[in-house]
Amino acid sequence: MNIFVTYGTYEYLAKMKEEHDQEEVMLFSNPDGAALYHETSSETFFKNAKKYELMDNKGTLTDPGFVVLNHIPVEESERAVFEDRFKNRAGKVESEPGCQGIRILRPVHNDPYIVATFWNSEKDFKNWQSSEAYGEAHKNRHTSKGLPKTIFSGKPYLKTYQVE
């Protein structure tokens, strides 16, 4: 399965989604702009989209209202270490109330990995962040048991969106 993500203005991406309504496409928006997320077993209709392979996939997305894209830049030489850690992750988030699923996206080119979590609402995501399960899933962060800082090629960052 290939995943394509492209960013732009809401108006432009909404038009593209409408023109390709037969495709598995989700439109995300926030005050800074929008993103179009396209899951397909073939190619995308976007010429400049970032291409990802689906590394892990849990849950069924049935009309999520909120999505979190965690962009994680990883050094090319450290991709195996990063992927091994995620393959053996705790798997807590997908059983949280309001979480519809998670997609871990491996970049085909030199883009950041994306960990996408899909939620019923922003409130559900915020509840997850303050839960015991979140603490358990992230307990090794910034410790010797966590991922070494040397694997990152930049600082990870989150983008949150409403799903249109």
C-alpha positions in Angstrom: 0.0 0.0 0.0 1.3 3.4 -0.9 0.4 6.6 0.9 0.8 10.0 -0.6 0.6 13.2 1.4 0.6 16.7 -0.1 0.2 20.1 1.6 -1.3 23.3 0.3 -4.2 25.6 0.5 -7.5 24.3 1.7 -9.3 25.6 -1.5 -6.9 23.9 -3.9 -6.9 20.6 -2.0 -10.6 20.5 -1.5 -11.0 20.9 -5.3 -8.6 18.1 -5.9 -10.4 15.8 -3.5 -13.7 16.6 -5.2 -12.3 15.9 -8.6 -11.0 12.5 -7.4 -13.9 11.4 -5.1 -13.6 7.8 -6.3 -10.2 7.6 -4.6 -9.4 6.8 -0.9 -8.6 10.4 0.0 -8.9 12.4 3.2 -8.7 16.2 3.5 -7.2 17.6 6.6 -7.2 21.3 7.6 -5.9 23.6 10.3 -5.5 27.4 10.5 -2.1 27.1 8.7 -3.4 25.2 5.7 -4.4 21.8 4.6 -3.1 18.3 3.7 -4.5 15.6 1.4 -3.9 12.0 2.4 -4.2 9.4 -0.3 -4.1 5.6 0.3 -3.8 3.6 -2.8 -2.3 0.4 -4.2 -1.3 2.3 -7.4 0.0 5.7 -8.1 -1.5 9.0 -7.0 -3.1 11.8 -9.1 -0.7 14.3 -7.4 2.5 15.1 -9.2 4.4 16.6 -6.2 3.1 14.5 -3.3 5.4 12.9 -0.8 5.3 9.1 -1.2 5.3 6.8 1.8 5.1 3.0 2.3 2.7 1.7 4.9 5.0 0.3 7.6 2.3 -0.5 10.2 -1.4 -0.2 10.1 -3.9 -0.7 13.0 -7.6 0.1 13.1 -10.3 0.9 10.6 -10.8 4.6 9.8 -14.6 5.2 9.8 -15.0 9.0 9.5 -12.3 10.3 11.9 -12.8 13.9 13.0 -9.2 14.7 14.0 -5.8 13.5 12.9 -2.3 14.0 14.4 0.7 13.7 12.0 4.0 13.2 14.0 6.8 14.0 11.6 10.0 12.2 12.6 13.2 13.0 10.6 15.6 10.0 10.8 19.2 9.7 9.6 19.3 7.4 6.5 21.8 5.2 8.2 19.6 4.8 11.3 16.3 3.8 9.6 16.6 0.1 10.6 17.0 1.1 14.3 14.0 3.4 14.2 11.8 0.9 12.3 12.7 -1.9 14.7 11.7 0.2 17.7 8.4 1.0 16.1 7.7 -2.6 15.1 8.1 -3.5 18.7 6.2 -0.6 20.2 3.8 -0.9 23.1 0.8 -0.5 20.9 -1.2 1.4 23.5 -2.7 4.2 21.4 -4.9 2.1 19.2 -6.9 0.8 22.2 -7.5 4.2 23.6 -11.1 5.5 23.7 -11.7 7.6 20.6 -8.7 6.4 18.6 -9.7 4.9 15.3 -6.3 3.8 14.1 -2.6 4.4 13.5 -0.6 4.4 10.4 3.2 4.4 10.5 4.5 5.8 7.2 8.0 5.0 5.8 9.3 7.7 3.4 10.3 6.5 0.0 12.6 9.6 -0.4 14.5 11.6 2.2 11.4 12.9 4.0 10.5 12.4 7.7 8.7 9.3 8.8 5.1 10.1 9.8 3.2 8.5 12.6 -0.5 9.3 11.9 -3.1 8.8 14.6 -6.8 9.1 13.7 -9.3 10.2 16.4 -13.0 10.8 16.8 -12.2 14.2 18.2 -9.4 16.5 19.4 -10.7 15.9 23.0 -10.0 12.2 22.6 -6.4 12.9 21.5 -5.9 15.3 24.5 -7.3 12.6 26.8 -4.8 10.1 25.4 -1.9 12.6 26.1 -2.9 12.8 29.8 -3.6 9.1 30.2 -1.6 6.5 32.1 -1.3 4.6 28.8 0.4 7.6 27.2 2.9 7.7 30.0 3.6 4.0 29.7 4.0 4.2 25.9 6.5 7.1 26.3 8.2 6.1 29.5 11.6 5.6 27.9 11.7 8.9 26.1 14.8 10.9 27.1 16.3 7.9 28.9 19.0 5.4 27.9 16.3 2.9 27.0 14.7 5.3 24.5 15.8 6.1 21.0 19.3 7.7 20.9 19.2 11.4 19.8 21.8 10.6 17.2 19.3 8.7 15.0 17.4 11.9 14.3 18.3 14.2 11.4 16.2 17.0 12.8 13.7 17.8 15.5 10.4 15.8 15.4 7.3 17.9 15.1 3.5 17.4 15.3 0.8 18.8 13.0 -2.8 18.5 14.0 -5.8 18.8 11.7 -9.5 18.5 11.6 -10.6 15.9 9.0 -13.0 17.4 6.5 
